[in-house]
């Protein structure tokens, strides 16, 4: 379960969601499912997860033009999870930011 959670998402939008609705965002492993994500968060932060929503982001194709020609590549794909906690619970990691 250590490799399910990669990092928390600390953005302005996620900070507002955490303050208003008790929703938190995490970057997770692309192979993780909702049950594994919920168990990892409950074990790591000792909270009760009510709902998990996942979003798969495919990598984008990027093109560079140089003197020696045109290069195409891809950005990495990633998966993020937005979790909802039981009412009245918080994750202290986000409160310090």
N, C-alpha and C positions, 0 to 999 in steps of 0.2 A: 504493500500500500504506500510505500515511501515514494515511488515514482509516479503516482497518479497525479498529485498536485505539483505543478511546476512553479508557479508564482502567483501572488495576488495581483489583481488588476486595480491599480490606484490611479484612477482618472477622475476628472471633475464630475462626469456623469455617474460613475459608480459611487463616488462619495455622496452625491445627492440621494441616490437610491438607498444607500445604507442608512443615511440619516432619516429619511422619510418613511421608507417601507420595510426596512430590515432585510434588504437584498444585498448580496455580496458577490463579486465577480472574481473568478480564478482562471488562469491559464492551466489547462489540464492536458494529460497525455492524449494524443489522438485515438488511441486504442481503448481508452477507458469508457465504461458505460455509466449510466446514471446511478446505479446501485453502488458501484465501486467508488464513485465520487462522493456520494452521500456518506458512506461508511468512513472514508478517509477524512472527511471534514469533521464528522462527529468524534472520531478518535483523536484527531490532532488538536481540535479546539474545545472539546468537551461541551458541545452544544447539540440541540436537536434540530435536524434538517426537516423541513416540511415539504419543500418542492425543489426540484433540480431541472433547469432548462439548459440545454447544450446547443452550441452553435459551431458548425464546422466552417472554417474559412479556407478555401483553396488558395494555393499560391498563385500570385499574379505573374504574368509574363512581362518582363522588362526588356527594353531595347536600348542599347548604347550605340552612338555613332562616333567613331574615331577616325583618325587619318588612315589607319590600316584596314578599315572596313566596319561592317556592322556586326555587333555581338548581341545575341539574345540569351536571356537566362530567366530563371524563375526565383521568386521569393519563396520562403519556406511556408508550408501550410501549418495551421495551428487550430486548436479547438479551445473554446472558452465555455465556462459553465457559470450560470447565474443561479445562485442558491438563495432560497428563502428560509429564514430561521423562524423558530417558534416565537410567538409574540412575547416581547420583554427580554429576549436574549440578544447579546451582542458578541462580536468577535473583537477582542481587545487590540489586535494587531492594527485594525483600521482606525481605532480611536486615537492612536498615538500620532498619526500622520496629520 
